[in-house]
Amino acid sequence: MTLEELHGQDLAARRTQGAGKALHQLLVSAQRRGCLTAGVYESAKLMNVDPDNVAFCLLATDEEDEGDIALQIHFTLIQAFCCENDIDIVRVNDVAKLAAIVGPSEESGEPRDLHCILITNPTEDGWKDPALEKLNLFCEESRNVNDWVPTITLPE
């Protein structure tokens, strides 16, 4: 392995770590502001009704979800919709970490479907989240190297 390859891998790892921290911050901020929609069906309904209000999309799976054909079909359709509507999208491979950040449903207190999470634009015009801007830049850089749905690792 050459020095350039090692440097490139190190740079990619740092970029992904920074994106993981930004995603964590964005999820906390969006939930506090009421701009977070969780669940595959809830997200699909929102995207169908008001796609211009969706600012960011997150798809999450665990190893056992990889064999769920219905979930994979939903993911394919959501990804296509996001690409067609210029919505940045990422994947996370740890639903448990995601659940620790987002927590249970506020209404019922029960665990919720975290396979798809949408971040929507708040009703107040002045909200510009720096974490969302970092993630938008991360997604743009990933698309430049033909990684259309990059995978982010959430911090411990």
C-alpha positions, 0 to 999 in steps of 0.5 A: 500500500502506498503512502497516498493510499494510506493518506486517502483512507485516513482522510476518508475515515476522518470525513466519515467520523465528522459526518457521524458526529454531524448526523448525531447533532442533527438528529438531536436538534431536529427532534427538539424542534419537532422536525423529525419523522420516523418510520418507513410508512410515515416517511413515505406518506410525508414524501408523497404529500410534501416532498419540498419540506423534506431536507434530509433522509436517513435509512437504517438497517442491522444485519438481520434486516439485510434479508428483509426483502420488503424493507429493501424494496421500500429502501429502493423506492425511497432512494429513488424518490430522494434522488429524483427530488434532490433530497440528500440521503445516507445509510446507518448500519446500527439501529441500536445506536440510532434508537439511543439517540432518537429514543422511543415515540413521544406519544406512546413511549414505545419503540418506533420504526427507525428504518427510515428517518426524515428531517423536515424543514421547520416552520420558522424560516431562520433555522439553519442547522450547521450539522445539516449543512455539513451533511449536505456537503458530505453527501455532495462530496460522496456523489462526486465519487459515485457514492450516491447513498453513503454509509455513516457510522454513528459515534459511540 
